[in-house]
């Protein structure tokens, strides 16, 4: 007992709800396991089929943590049935010889662990699928029993799918599409309000935009509803949420001035934005096409862009900007409104792509949705290739797990370790992504296993060969184990599971008290090997990797900021290699940062808090990821042809602002990188006087102000990140708030926004 007011650190107020959730799952597992095990064992006298029916249910219901409602899990597990057949068949065939079993474990272990790149459901199913391959990889080496093994596996999957779908139905959480639809309606109201009145958004509208934006953040979305898969629809839904957050932020930051003579064009664009936002919500909810509203916004955007460009130059010798007559304040407003229009167009296109897949009904912005016409196998290959490197946390986890399981299989085969699959099960369940967490887990597991072994030995000695007693005790103990174990922690789980396996094997062979001794030995061997590979293979988990990935993302973004600003200034477009998406290095950096961010949510904070970088959970990592996407999208938009060179003053200003923003990106990057040797800066990471670092050029064209608006949005993201690297930063789960710069005036883009 401790000061937390609960048992073993679990608060009292949370115990009933926790036990209720695990109890429902335990009832499903117990009923299905009993329905598969007892008929085969005692009705048909087929112990092999009974074993596989029971352990299939334990694998899918006990080890796997597939997110979602019961019906969602049932649908996913039904699709896994061919995979289960393949794993049992391959494991049976390769188990005859140690060398083939070891090589098979290496390949299959890596493949199953690496399948986590496909999203939270494949990641949650991987441990259970590992068990289905481990079970036939050990004695008895009997390929002739493959039929019974497949029969038991099929029965277990079918019964558990039915139980998940029918028993204890759960209310479906708000889907990501519905969250996006609601955010689109908030954007529609904000845009309509701005079109009706020239002022900026008021407090209630800003709070509504902030709440809608926060609802789309990954920490606010249940794991099963996050669009994390590699397919077209999942990628497009991810970009829908990102574009909506961008749209809401642009609307919140829109300046109040409209300018004489152009107010009607600005109002037309905002009304078209409101119409497209409403059409986007309808598309996400009912599947209707937003194409008419998109065409309306494209036309309104083109009219405003033409007005913003101004009349042609009257004197060719006066420079490319001589014909521009609109005041700078009006051009800044136009640039901000065109940013809003671009975000709305991206939102509508992404939503239509998320609903219709590879057959959208709208025009797609060039270069932004590169995956729209690519088939699913190639997208899976692209996702896997993007993580095929030592900096990917998915690759690190797969290598760590595959090597540990292979080592256990080799030791079990060479030393003929009795019940060696228990050692592999210990490695599978006890190996963690950080060394400290692995060691803590192993200590608790060994203590729990020792207690369970003592209880098992006592039961086996007292009951002896009376299988009827074991048959009665098994479902009761299984219900207790799968209810209490997940709530009370790994020590309880291992102890209860040790007794459980003893009750199972006592019904399959002549029981002896030495079964408990073997179980203890196997857990010790498996956990020791898992700890060794936890030390050797990336022992610090994803925390440092997240900082490193975020720092690399900002370095790549800084390069693109400099190159884009120079290209806009000179009127040239940098050439990309044929067939390669633009800014491929930054795209890959965003992918790696997103995967590290996803994993770090499941890891505890690093012990001690030592090191150069900021504490990972104190930094607004969402702002880092959005900065990467803003860099990609803004650069592509600014470099759309035709490009004309800016005047010398405007070109110099654009280059200087781009270099200053890129420099601040590099400073923030150095503050995040745990291995960077850049000397720590004594000044602020964000320059409060960045806007005054260069004089505003006279008669600058719209593209100049569009570039400045893009850099301002990047400064907003950098400000969030930089504020997260100082002490006393609000928790990542709290809504992001912007602080005023120290100099008493706003740096570019530091207005509060979603």
N, C-alpha and C positions, 0 to 999 in steps of 0.2 A: 504494500500500500504506500502511496506517496501523497504529496500535497495536491495532486490533481483531483482528488475526491473520487477516484475510481479504482478499479482493479487492474493491476499491471499497466498503469498508465492510460487506461481507457476511461474517459469521463462517464460518470454514472448516467447522465442524461442521454448519452448516445447508445448505451447498451441495449435497451429494448429494440430500437430501430435496427441496430446492427444485427442482433440475433434474429429479428424477424426476416430480414433480407437473406441472411445465410440459411435460415431455417427453411424458407421456401425452396431454395436451391437444393438443400440437403434432402428434402422430401422427394423432389424429382429424382435425384441421383439414387436414393435408396430404393424407391419403388421400381425404377427401371432396372437397376442392377439386380434386384431380387427377381423381377420378372424374366430376366435373361438367364440368370445363373441357376436358379433352382430347377426349372423344367429340364434344362440340358443335363444338370448334374444328377438329379434324382429321378426324373421322369424318363429320359432317353438314355441315361448312362453314357453321356458324351462329355467327359470332363474337359477336353480340349476346347470344345465349343463353349462350354460354360465359362472357362477361364477367359476366353477372348470376349465373350459378351460382357462379362463383368468389368474387365479392364478397359474395354472401349468406352464404357460409361464413365469410369473413373477418369480416363484420359480427357474426354470431352466435357464432362461436368465438373470434375475436381481440379485437374491441372490447368485446363484451358480457361481463359478469361475473355470470352468473346463478348464485346460490348453490344448493347442494344436490348430491345424487348425480347420476350420469349419467341414471338413470331419471327422477328428479325434473325435471332440466333438459329431458329429451326430452319429457315430458308437457307442460311449460309451453310449449316451443317449438312443439309441434304446435298448441296453442291460439292461438299467435301467427300462424299461416299466413294467416288472413284479413286480419289487420292488415298483414302484409307485402304482400299483394296490393293493398290500398287505398293504401298509401304509394307503391308503384311506379306505380300507375295515376294517382293525383293528381299526383305529381311529374312524370310524363310530360306530362299535359295542361296543367299550369300553366307548364311550362318554355318554352313557345313565345314568351311575351312577358316582358320583364324585370320589369315592374310586377306581373304576376300571380305570377311566381316569387318575387319579394321578399315580397309579402303572404302567399303560401302558406308561405314559410319562417318568417315571424313566427308564424303561427298554429300550424303543425305543430311548429315547434321548441319553442314554449312548452308545447303540449299533451303532447308526448313527455317533456319534462323534468319537467313537473308531475305526470306519472303516477307519479312516485316516491312520492306520498302513499299509493299502494296497497300498499306493502310492499317488501321487499328484492328480490324477483324482478322486478317492473316497473321498479324503479330500476336493477337490473343490466342489463336488456335495453334500456333507453332509448338508450345510445350506439350500439348496433348498429342499432336501428330508425331513428335519425337518419341513419346512413350509407345505409340503404336508400331513404330519401327524397332524400338529397343526390345520389346517383348519377344518377337520371334527370332531375335539375334542371339539367343542363348539356349542352352539345353532345355528340352530334348531336341537334338538336331534331326528333325523328322519331316522332310519335304512331303512325305506321303500323307501327313495330316493337314496339308494346306487347305483341303476342302472344308474340314471342320473349323479351321481358323477363320476362313473367309465367312463361313456360315455364322459363327459367333460374332464376328465384327459387324456383319450386315444387320444381324438382329439387334445388337446394341445400338447402332446408329439409328435404325428405323424406330425403335422404341423411344429413344431419347428425343428424336425429332418430334414425335407425337406428343411426348410429355411436355417439351418446351412450348409447343404450339397450343396445347389444350389446358394444361394445369396451371393454376394461379396466373391468369392473364394480367399483364401489367399495362398501365396507361402509357400510351406512346408519348414520348417527349416532343417538344416543339422541334420540327425538322429545320434543317438549315435553309431549305427553300422558303419555308414560311417565315423564318427570321429575316431572310433577305427581302421577302415581299413586304413585310411590315416596315423595314428600313426604307424601302423604295417609296412607300406611302408617306413616311415622314419627310423624305426628300421632296416629294410632290407638294406637300403642304408648305414646306420652307420656300421652295421655288415660286409657288403661287403667291405667297406672302410678299416675297421680294419683288415680284412682277407688279403687284397691286400698289405697293408703296416704295418710294425710292430709298427709304432708310434701311439700316442694317437690321438683322434679326434681333428680336427682343429676347429677354431672359428665358421665358417658357419654351420658345422655339429652339434656343440654343441647348437647353437641357434635354429636350426631346431628341435633338440630333445627337447629342452626346450619348444618351441612353441607347438609341438605336445602333450607334456605332459600337458601343461596348458590347451589345448583345451579339455582334458578329465576331468578336474576338474568340480565339480558340479556347481560352480559359473559361469563357462563359457558355460554351457549347458542349453538351454531352459528347463523350468520345465517339459513340456510335454514329452521331450525326455530323461529325466533321468530314467535309469532303476531302479525303486524303488519298484517294486512289489515283492510279496513273492514267485512267481512261479519259476520253474526251469530256464526258459529262461532269466527272469529278473535278477535273482541272478547270473547266469553265465555271462551275459553281464556286470554286475557290476564288477565281478572278472576279466573279460577280460580287462576292463579299468585299473583296479588296477595292473594287471600283466604287461600290456603294460607300465605303468608309471614306474614300477620296472625295466623292461627290458631296457627302455631308460636310466634310471639312472645308471644301471650297465654298460651299454655300455659307457656312458660318463665318468665313473670312472675307466675304464679298464686301468691297467698300460701298459706301452709301451714295456717292456721287454718280450721276448719269451723264451730265454734259448736255449743253444746248444743241439741238438739231439731231442728236443721235439717240435720244432717250427712247424713241419708238422702236428702234432696232434692238436696243438692249432689252426692252420689255418683251419684244417678240421672241427673243432667244430664251428668256427666262420662262415664258409661257410654254414654249416648245419643250423646254427641259421638264417642266411640271407634267406636261402631257406624256412625254416619254417615260418618266418615272412611274406614272400611274399605269401605263401600258406594260412596263416591266413587271410591276406587281401582278397584273392580270396574267401575264405570260407565265410567271412562276407558279401561280395558283391554278389557272385554268388551261394553260397551254396556248392561249391566243397569241397571234404574231404581233410584235411591236413594230413591224416594218413601216406601216404608214406614219406613225409618230416619229420614227427614226428619220424618214425622208423629210418630214416637216422640220425637224431640228437641223438636219444637214443644210436645208435651204436657208433657214434663218441664220445659221452660223455663217454661211457663205456671204449673205448680205452684210452682216456685221463686219466680217473680215474685210470685205471690199471697202466698206465705209472707213474702217480703221486704217487700211492701207493708204487712203487719201487719194487725191488726184495725181496723175502722172507728173513727173518733173517737167517744168516749163523750160528749163535751160539745161541742156545736156552737160554743160560745163560746170554747172553748179553742184553736181554730185547727185548720188542716187537718192538722197533724202530731201532734196530741195522742194519737192512738191507736197510734202506732208505739212498740213496746216492745223491739225487738231491739237489742242492743248495737252501737255503731258498728263494732267490729272484724268482727262477723258481717255487717253490711250491706256493708262494703268487700269482704269475701270474696264475697258474693252478686253484687255489681256486677261483680267480676272474672270470676266464673264465667259470668254472663249475657253478658259481652263475648265469652268463649270460645264460648258457644253461638251467638251471632250470627255470628261469623266462620265457624263450622262450617256453619251454614245457608246462608250466602252461598257457601261453597265447594261444597256439594252442588248448589245451584241453578245456579251457573255451570258446573260440570262437566256437568250434565245438558243444559244449553243448548248447551254446546260439542259434545256428541255428537249431539243431536237437532235442533239448529237451531231453527227457528221453531215447533217442535211439542214442547215439553218435557213431561215426565211429572210434574214436581214443581210445587209452588206457588212462585211467584217472589215474593221480598220486594218490596213496593210501592215503585216509584220507582227501584229500584237498577239494574234491567236495562231501561232505557227503549228499547233497540234490539231487544228480543226479538221484537216483532211487526211490525217494519218490514222491507219488502222490500229486496232488494239494491241496486236502482238508487237508492233514497232514501238508503240508508246511504252509498253512494259519493258522492252529492250532499252529504250532511252532512259527510263527510270533506273533500271539496274546498272546501266553504264555510268550514269551520273553518280552512283554510289560505289563504284568499283575502285576504291582507293582508300588508303589508310586513314584519311581524314574524315571519312564517313563513319558516324557512330553505328549505323546498321552493319557496315562491313566489319568494324571492330567487334561488335557483339557476335556476329556470325563466326568470325575466326576464333574468338575466345571459346565459344561454346563447342564448335566443331573439334578443336584440338583437345579440349578437356574430355569430351565424350569418346574420342578416338583413343586417347591414352587409357581411359578406364577399360574400354573394350579390349585393348591390347593386354593390359594387366590381367583381366579376367580370363582371356584366352590362354595366355602363357602359364599362369599360375593355377588355372582351373578354379577360379574363385567361385565357391558355391553360391547359388542365387546371385550371380554377378549383376543381373539387371537391376537389383536394388542399389548397387553402387552407382550405376549409371543414373538411376532415378534420383539419388542423392545429389549427384553432380548437376543434374538438370534443374532441380528445385532449389538448390542452395547457392549456386554460383550467382553472384551479383555483378553489377557493372562497375562498382568501386571496391577497392581493397578493404577499406574500413567497414563498409556494409557487409561484404562477404565474411570477414572475420567475426563480426558481431552475430551474423546469422548462423554461422557454423557453431559457435559456442552454445547458442540457445538450442540449436538442433541436436547437438550431441547430448546435452543435458536431457532434452525431451526424449530422445531415442533410448538413452540409458534407462530412464524411468519406464518407458513403454516396454523395453526388453524385460525388465524385472517383472512387470505385470504379466506380460505374455508368458514368461517362464512359469510363473505361479499358476496361471490358468491352465497351461498345457500339462503341468504336473498333476493338478487337482482333477481335471476332467479326463485326461488320458485319451483313449481312443473312441470316446462316445461322440460320434459326429453329430448326433441329434442336438446336443447342447450347443455345439459350434453353429449349427444351422439356425438355432433360435437366437443366439447372441449376435450373429453377424449383422442383420438389419438394424437392430437396436444400436449397436456400436457404430455402424456406419452413419446413422442419423445423428448421433452425438458428435462423431468426428468431424463431419462436414458442416455442422452447425457451430460448434465451439471453436474448432481449430482456426478458421479464418479471422475470428474476432479476437481470440486471445493471443495470437501470434505464432511464430514458427516453432517455438519450443513445444507448445501444446499440440500443434498440428502434427509434428513429427512423432511425438509420443503416442497420440491417438492412432495415427496411421500405422505405427509399428504393431500395435495390438490388432488392428484391422487385418493386415496382411497375414498375421499369424492365424487368425480365425479363418481366413480364406484357405490358406495352404493346409491347415489341419483337416479340411474336408476333401483335399485333393490327393493327399499322401499320408502315410503313417506319421502322426504327429510325435514330436519329441521336443523337450525343453531346449535342445541345442539350436532350434530354429531361431530363438530369440538371440542367442549368441551370434549366429551368422548374420542376422539383421544388423546388429551393432557393429560387427566387423565391416560389413558392406558400407554402411553409412560413414564410418570412419575413413575408409579408403576413398570413397567417392568425394567426400567433402575435402579431404586433403588434396586430391588431385585438382579439384575445382579451385581451391585456394592458391595452389601453385600457379595455375594459369591465370588466375586473377592478378597475381603479382607480376607475371611476365608480360601479359598482354594488356596494355592500356589500363593501369590500375586506378586511374583517377576518374574514370567514367566520362560523362558528357559535359561536366561543368567547365573544365578547362577547354574542352573542344568547342563548346558554345562560344566562349569568349574569343577563341582563336578564329572560329568561322565568322563571327560577327566583325571582327577586326579585318579579316580578309575581304569580306563583303564591302566594307567602307573603303578599303584601299582600291578595290576594283572600281567602285563607284566614283572615287576621286579622279581616277584616270579618265573615265567617261565624261565627267563634268568638265574637265579641262579640254578634252578633245571636242566636245560638243560646243562649248563656248567659242573656241577658236574657229570651228567650222562655220558657226553662225556669223561670226565677225568677218570671216573671209569669203563667205558665200560659196563654200565648197562642201561636198558630201564625202565623207571617208568611205572607201570601197571595202566591202566585206567579201571573204572568199565565196566562190560559187556554191550554192546549196547549203550554206551554213547560216543559221539564224543570227541576227545581229547581236553583238555584245555577248557572245557565248560564254566568255570567262565570268562575267557578272551573273549570268543566268545560273551557271553551275554553283557559284558562290552563294546565291540565294537558296538554291536547293539544299546545299549542305548546311547552311545556317538554319533553315526551317526544320530539317531532320534532327539536328542537335537540340534545337529549342523544344521539339516534341518529346525527345527522350528525357531532357533534364526535368520535365514536369513530374516524372515518375521516380526521380532520385532524391535522396535527402540532401540538405545543404552540406557543403564540404566542411569537414571537421576543422575547428580552429579558426577558420576564416582568414588564413594566412595567404600571402601571395600578392603579386603586384596589382592585378586587375580588380575591378569592382566585384562585389558579391553578386553572383549571377541573378539571384531572385530579386535584387534591389534595382536592377536595370530594366528599363522599359524595352525589352527585346522586340516587342511588336513594332515599336518605332524604328528599330534597326531594319527589320524585314521590310516595312513599308518604304523606308528610304531607298532600299535596293530596287523595289518595284517602281517607285516614283522616278528614280534615275533612268531605268529602262524605258518607261513609257514616255516620259518627258523628252528624252533625247530623240526617240523615234519620231515624235510629233514635230519637234523643232527642225529636224533635218529633212522633212518632207519637201520635195521639189515643188516649184522652182525656188532656188536660193539666189539672193542677190547680196553682194557685199555691202556691209554697213559703211557709213561715213567714218572717217578716221577717228573722230571723237567717240561715236557710238561703239565702234569696234574695240577701241582701247578700253572703254568702260566695261563692255561685255567680257572681254578677256580678263580684266582685273577682278571683276566680281566672281567669275568662274574660278579663278585661281585662289581667291580668298576662301570661297566656300570649300573648294577641294582641300586647301590647307587645313581648315578646321576639321574636315572629315578625317584627315590623317592624324590630327592631334587626338581626336576622340578614339580613333582606331588604336593608337598607341596606348591610350589609357585602358582600353579593354583587353589588349593582347597580353596573356600571362607570360609569354616567352619573348616579348619584344624588348630590345635593348635601347630603344630611343629614350634619351634623358627626359625625365618628367618636367613638364612645363610649369613655370611659377605663375603664369597668368591664367586668365579664364580660358576654358576650352572653347567657349563661344564668344566672339568679339561683340560686345554690346554696341559698338559704333560701326558695324559693318556697312550699314546703309550710307554712312557719311564718308566711306573710304574712297569714293570716287564721285566727281561732280556729274550731275545728270546732263547728258549731252543735249544740245538744242536740236529740235526737229528730228528726233529719233523715230524710226518706223515702228510698226506694231510688233514685228518679230523681235526687236530689242526688248520691248516691254514684256512680251511672252517669255523671253529668256529670263528676265528678272523675276517674273512671277514664278517660274519653275525653280529658280534658285531660292526664292523665298520659301517655297514649300519644303525644300530640302533643309533649309535652316530650321523650320519648325520641327522636323524629325530630329535633327541634330540637337536642338535644345532639349527635347525630351530625353534623349540618350544621355546628354551631358549632365542634366540635373539628376539622373539616376545613378551617377558615379560618385556622388557625394554622400556623406552620412545622413541618416534620418530621412531617407527617401521613402515615400509611401510604398506599401507592398504592391507587387505586380498585379495582384487581384483587384486593387482599388482603382477607381477611375483616374485616368491621367489628368493632371492639372498642370497648367503652364504657369511659370513664375515670371515676374517682371525682370528684365535685365538690370544689372547692378547700377548702370549709369542713369537710370530714371527714365529712359526712353526705350521704346520697343525696337529690338533688332528685327530685321526683315523676317516676317513669317512667324513671329512669336505670339500671335493671337491665339486665344484658347480655341481649340478645335477638336473634333472627335479623332 
